[in-house]
Amino acid sequence: MTDTPMTADEALTHADPFTAFGFAPDRYAEILFYRCRECGARGQVGRALLDTELRHLPEPEQAAHTWPTDHFHAAGHEYSDRITLSRAPAGTTTVRRMSKAMRPALTT
């Protein structure tokens, strides 16, 4: 697990962006970040919630999940795409984009 935030640009350029989040090479791994559809800004990277709750993640990873709402409050941009990087055991990395993802309905 990492307490240091990883940017989307860093994750996309690393050959193995998963190790920094505690994933062993022989395990399935999935990380994500959000990208604003209006301005192109990208949030921090965090583990997808496969087997844990948001509050159990380190703060930088929690910020990855709350970024769409935080960006909405800061910039007023409502729509973000969720970009997921996944790796099968001993496999290659797959990048997926889920379009038309609205910001989560989080309240603060």
Beta strands, then each sheet from edge to edge (+ up, - down):
strand 1: 6-7
strand 2: 29-36
strand 3: 44-47
strand 4: 79-87
strand 5: 93-102
sheet 1: 1+ 3- 2+ 4- 5+
end
